[in-house]
Amino acid sequence: MSFESRLRKETPRWVAAGVLTPEQARRVEALHPENEGASTRRFLAIVTMLGGALSVVGLALIISANWDDIHRWVKLGVFAVLLAGAYGLGARLLNGPNAKPLVGEALLTIGCALFISGIALVSQIYHLDGRAGDAVLLWLAGIAAVPLLTRTRGPYFVLLLATYVWFSIEAAARDGRLALGSGISGGSEHALPFVLLSVALALYWTAAFWPAAWRKFATMQQALSVTIVCATVYAAGFLHHGRMGGGGLPVQPALWFIALVLAASVLAARRDFNAWRLISPWLLLAAIPAWLAWGGFFGADARIAGAWLSSATLLALNVFMARAGLVLGRPWLVNLGVAFIALNLFTRYFDFFSSMLDQGMMYLVSGIVVLGIGWFLERKRRDLLAAIRRGGGS
């Protein structure tokens, strides 16, 4: 239901409650006339997107089937046209006389995503052999200026993803520049979540240094960072099974990561302590056992203890995320906190009681538990969002 339709559904109630007079209700409705063609345009937009997607897939299949027969200069020329078109048309639609900001931002985002394809294309045509991490680093350098020059969130999101991809590649590779997986049996599978958790925390706190005019970048950076922190802490909770083999990570580079994260936290606290104290202590509380679990610095028993603590501290973090969202007026914090509370409770419940699910009564009880928790959390989420819309938390 559109906003205009909901408005016409609510105004009779407001008149009956004495909030508005009938004349005021008519004036409010006149400010937001119903758009009868909106549903038709939505249908056409969906059909257009579906047809465009199928056309792109078909073109890609045709090109892939004849890839070896296409001359290298044709390949490079087509790519150059696509990249220049995405950037040029995107910039024009962003600020031109007939501006369509959303379309322009989408084209700029596509251009940033295409850049890595161009690196791969040149490497394939000229048989260049190098490290995957270096290719991603070149991608980062090539698109870094786009979000800063255009102030658009789409390209900045691609830049953030590229940053996480680079750290992931370097953490997982045996010869990675982060020196966490070298020579350690099973080290790379431990290093990847350890590094992602550390980088996400550092990016969360460095987002506090964006000027007010760039606040939308800071919000996106924090939202993605908190999501990755919650995901890595959540995954650490499964290590209590003790099935992940291999030794711990090298202590010295791991400590460097932790030290840099703590330094970023201290600097963010000095910049705005009131904002820092709402969620940052709980981020640290959740990160410590997760670092312990993924790092495995003190043996298998400490890793298992860290896994159990990760599940508990994640629940505390998510509760305070929802509270911080209410205080700061940020619905994404409420939604993310409630989503991970539900995910954590459901999976831990089935993790603990899975051996008993061969009994019919246990299925019945499990269904009631899941429904009860789900309804309760959804009700709390709606109450918190309603409080944000009313303009206040305490």
N, C-alpha and C positions, 0 to 999 in steps of 0.2 A: 504494500500500500504506500502510495506517495505521500509526501508531506502535506500537499494540498488536500488530499482525500482525508487524511487523519484530522486535519484542521477542521474540515466541515463536519466530521463526526464528533469532535469535541466541543465545538462552539455551542450547540444546544445545551450541553451539560453546564457550561460556564454561565449561560443565561439563566438556567434554572437555579443555579447556586447563587445567583446575584453578583457574580464576578464581573459580568458585562451586561450592558443593556442590549436589547435586540438591535438597535441602531449601531452600537459599537461593534457587535458581532458581524454585522453586514460589512462594516468598513474594514474590519480585519480580514474577512474573506476576500474583499475586493482587492486588498493589497497582494494577495496570493491567488490569482485566478487559476482555476483548474485547467490543466493542459491535456485536452482530450486526445491529442496525437502522441502523447508520450509513450504509451504502450506500443503503438505501431512503430515508433522510432526505435524503441528498445529491441523489438523483434527484428527489425531490419539491421540494427547494429550487431545483434547476435549472429544473424545469418551472414552478414558481411565478414565478421571476424572468422566464423567457421569456414566460409568459402576461401577467405584469404589464407588461412592456416593450411587448408587442404592444397591450395595452389602452391604454396611455398614448399610443402612436403613433396608434392609431385615434381616440382622443378628440381629440388635437391636430389631426388631419386634419379631423374634423367641425367643430371650432371654427374652423379657418382657412377652411373653405368658407363658413361663415356669420358671419365676423368682422364684416362691415359692418352686419349686421342686429342685432348684440348691443348693447344700450344701454351707454353708457360707465360708468354706475354699477354695472351687473352685472359688467363687466370688472374694475373696481377692487375690487368686493366679493369676487369670486372670488379675485383675487390676494391681498387682505388675509387671507382665510380660509386660503389655502395657506401664506402666509408665517407667520402666527400659529400655524397648526397645526404647521408644521415646527419652529419655535422652541420652542413650548410643549410639544409632545409629546416633542421631542428632549431638552429639559431635564428633563422628568419621568422619562423612561426612563434618563437618565444617572445620576440621583441618587435616584430615587423608591424606594418600598418594594419594588416589583417591578422593580428596575433591570435593564436590558439595555443595558450601556454601548456596545456596538458599534452597535446599532440607534439609540440616542440620538445617538451621534456622527455617524452617517450622516445622520440627519434634520437636525441642526444644519448639517452641510456643505451639504445641499440648500438649506436656508434661506439660507445665505450666497451660494450660487450664484444663487438666485432673486432676490436683492436687485437685481442689475443688470437683470434682466428687468422689475422694477417701475419702475425709472428709465426704461427704454426705453418701457414702456407709458404712463406719464404723459406723456412727451415726445410720443408718437404721438397720444394722445387730444387733448391741448391744443395741438398743433402748435408745440411749443417748439423753437426752433432754437438750437443751441449747439455747442460743440466736443466731439468724442468724448472727448478727454482729460479734460475737466471732468466728464463723466458717470462715467468710471472713477474719478476722484478722489473724487467723491461716494460711489461704491460702496465705495472704501477706507475712507472715514470712517464709513460706515454699518455695516461689519462688523468694524471694528478691535477693538471691545470683546469680541466673541463668543469668540474663542480665549483671551483673557486671563481672562475670567470663568469659562469652562468648563474651561480647560486641556485642550482636545481638539486633536488634531493635524489632523483633517480641515478644520475651519474655518481653522486657521492655514495649511494648504496653499493654500486658496482665497485667503487674504490675500496670500501670497507670489506666487501667480499674478497676482493683480490688480496688485500692485506692478510686476511685470515687464511686464504689459500696458500700464500707464500710461507707463512709460519707453519702451516700444516705439512707442506712438502718438505721443508727443511727439518722439521722435527721427526718425520717418519723415515727420512732417508738415512741409510747407514753412514753416508759421507756428508750428512747435512751440516750446514754451517752453524747450527745451534749446538752441536756436539753433545746431544743427549742420548743418541742411539748408538753411537760408535762402540763397537766391541762388546756390547751388552746383549746377552741372550734374551730375546724377547723385548729388548729395550725400546724399539720403535713403537710398538703397540702401547707401551706405557707413556712414552714421551709425547705422543700426539695430544691426548686429552690434557696432560699436564701443561703443555705449552698453550693450548687453546684457552684453558682456564686462566692462566697467567696473563695472556695478551688481552683477553676480554676484560679482566679486572683493570688492567692498566688503561685501556681505552675508555672504560666507564669513567674513571676518575679524571683522565685528561680532557674529557668532554666539558668539564667545568670551566675550562679556559677559553672556550669559544665566546666571542663578544655577543652582546645581546642581539645585534642585528643578524647573527648567524645561529640563533637559538634552535631553528628547525634542524640544523645539522647536529647540534648537541643532543637533541631529543632522539634522533634516529640512531646516533652512535651509542647512546645509553641503552636504548631499547634492544638493539642487536646484542650489545655486550651482556646485558642482564639475561637475555635468552640463552646465550651460550654458557654463561656461568651456571645457570640452573640446569641446563642439559648435561654439562660435565659433572656437576655434583650429583645429579640424579643417577647418571651412569656409574659413578663411583660406588653407589650404594649396592650394586650387584656384585662387587668384588668380595663380599662376605662369604660367597660360596667357595672361594679359594681355588678357583679353576684356572686362573690366569697364571701361567708359569713365567719363568724368567727372573732375572735378578732385578735389583733396584736401579734407578737412574744414577748416573754420576753426580756426586754431591755438589761439586764446585759450580758447574754451570747451572744446576737447579737452584742453588742458593742465590746466584746472580739474578735469576728471574724473579725469585721471591723478593729480593732486596729492591729491585726496580719497581715492582708492584707496590710494595710498602711505601717507597719514596713518593710514588704518584698519589697514593692515598693521603699521605701527610700534606703534600702540596695542595690537594683539593680541600682538605680540612682547613688549612690556613686561609684559603680563598673564601670559602663560605661554609662555616662550621654548622650553621643551622640546617642547611640542606644536607650536608655530609652526614650528620648524626641520625637522620631518619632511617637510612637503609645501609650505609657503609659499614657500621659495626657488624651487622648481620651478614653482609657479604663476606667479611673477613672470617666470621665465625663459621660460615659454611665452607669457605675455601681451605681452612687449615686442615680439617680431617680429609678433605678431598685430595689436597696436596700429599698428605701422608699416605693415602690409599694408592694414588697413582704413582707416587715416587717410590714407594716401597723401601724407604731408607733404612728402616729398622727391622726388616724381616717380615715373614708371612703373617705372624700374629699381629704386628702393628698395622699391617695392611688391612687385615680383617676388621680390627677395631676401628680403623679409619673409615671403612665402608659402612659399618653400623652407625657411626656418628654422623656420616654424611647424610644418611636418610633422615636422621632426627634434626640436624641443623638446617637441612633444606626446608623442612616443614616450618621451622621458626622463621627462616628467611622469607618464605612465601607469605606468611601471615603479616610480617612487617612490611613487605612490599605492598600488600593491599592497603594497609594502614597509611603508608607513605603516599600511595596514589590518592587516597581520600584527602590527606592534608595538602598535598601539592596540586590537587585538581588534575591528575593525570590518569585517565581511564585505562590506558595501556598497562600501567602498573597493577591496577586492580585485576584486569582480565588475565594478565600473565601470572600473577600470584595465585589466583583461584584455579587457573588451569593446571598449574604444577602441583597445587595441593591435591586436586582430584587425581591427577596422574600418579602422584606418589602414594596416596592412600590406597587407590585401587590395586596398583601393582604390588605393593607390600602386603596387602591383604591376601591376594592370590599366591604370592610368594610364600607366605607363612602357612596357608591352609590348603595348598594345591594337593597335598597327599591325601586329604580327606574328601576331595571332590568326587570320589567314586561312590559316594552315598547320596541317595536322592534327597534326603533331608538337608544335606549340606548345600546342594544346589539351590534349594528353596531359600535357605537362610542367606546364602550369598547374593541371590537376586534381590532379597529385601534390603540387605545391607547396601548394595550398590545403588538401588533406587533411592534409599533414604539419604545417603551421602550426596548423591547427585542433586536431588531436590533441595537439600539444605544449602549446598554450596551455590547453586544457581540463585536461590532466593537471596543469600547474602550478597552475591555479586550485584544483583539488580538493586538491592538496597544501597550499596556503596555508590553505584553509578548514579542513582537518583539523588543521593546526598551531594555528589559532585555537581550535578546539574543545578541543584538548589543553591550552590555556591558556598558550601562550607563543610569543613571538617575541623576537628579539634585534635 
